[in-house]
Amino acid sequence: HKHGKRAFLTVLVIVCGEKCEKKKKDVLI
């Protein structure tokens, strides 16, 4: 269960990072 939770958190971090990058680009544009 711990490994699955860690993988899930990792995915969340990656998705959040991508969303943050998109927001930054939108703000710059």
C-alpha positions in Angstrom: 0.0 0.0 0.0 2.8 2.4 0.8 4.4 2.0 -2.7 1.0 2.6 -4.3 0.4 5.7 -2.2 3.9 7.0 -3.1 3.3 6.4 -6.8 -0.1 8.2 -6.6 1.6 11.2 -4.8 4.3 11.3 -7.5 1.7 11.4 -10.2 -0.1 14.2 -8.4 3.1 16.2 -8.1 3.8 15.7 -11.8 0.3 16.7 -12.8 0.4 19.8 -10.5 3.8 20.7 -12.0 2.4 20.6 -15.5 -0.6 22.7 -14.5 1.7 25.2 -12.8 3.8 25.4 -16.0 0.7 26.0 -18.1 -0.5 28.7 -15.7 2.9 30.4 -15.9 2.9 30.3 -19.7 -0.7 31.7 -19.8 0.3 34.5 -17.5 3.4 35.3 -19.6 1.4 35.3 -22.8 
